[in-house]
Amino acid sequence: MNIREMFLRLLKDLGSAFMPFACHHCRASTDFGLVLCPDCQKKLATALHAPRLVEDTRCDFSVYTLSNYNSIVSDVIRIVKYRPSPKLLKILVTSCQQNGQLKNLLKPDDLLVAVPMHGARLCERGFNQAAELAAGIARTTGCQLQPLLKRVRATRPQADCNEEERNENLKGAFTLDSSLLAGSLKKRRIILVDDVATTGSTLQLCANKLRELKPAEICALVVSHSYRQKPPTDKPSE
């Protein structure tokens, strides 16, 4: 071990002694600055699978997911958004980038478009997790990242809305970037990217706007899909 490595080790030990760190997910003690322990990192990597077609959204286009929301992925996404934790987001982005089967779905000629965040919420959180995920996936697959959409109206979080309220909540929230030349997209496929899809209302409204550009095709890729829960049915008494 050279002098530099010894100095860095000493700094890490001092940091751990005076500012102890814990895994954001399981709360196990970790090295200074490490927000996800090795065990949870392995669980996260295992929970992410090949892009899988989702069949229970409102979307009239194909939606693919990299995980089931009923896994460690959902916990990581919630912590990223509501803690918020840019360090944990970086781990999530890296885990998605290491998914070797992304290239089976995404081709270099595809355009990736992140679901946009309103400026007020962006200032509050400090990052748009969808944009960071899309940028990481673009670097891995060679796709082009394009900010084709803007969010012009602040809305309630979709997670706070019931299924009937979701579309109404987002009406008029999205617009196209006025500097775009629509003709350049007529032979391109657009891939919408977001962290989570439930009913798909957000994705559908984004796609409705993007169709004004007349792309060849639109589909979506999300990190996790929260399957819609059907209301219980009353069984007849026997």
PyMOL commands that set and color helices and strands:
alter all, ss='L'
color gray80, all
select helices_A, chain A and resi 3-18+38-47+72-82+86-97+102-105+119-125+129-141+158-160+165-170+182-185+201-213
alter helices_A, ss='H'
color red, helices_A
select strands_A, chain A and resi 21-22+29-30+52-53+63-65+111-114+144-145+149-151+174-176+189-197+217-225
alter strands_A, ss='S'
color yellow, strands_A
deselect
rebuild
show_as cartoon
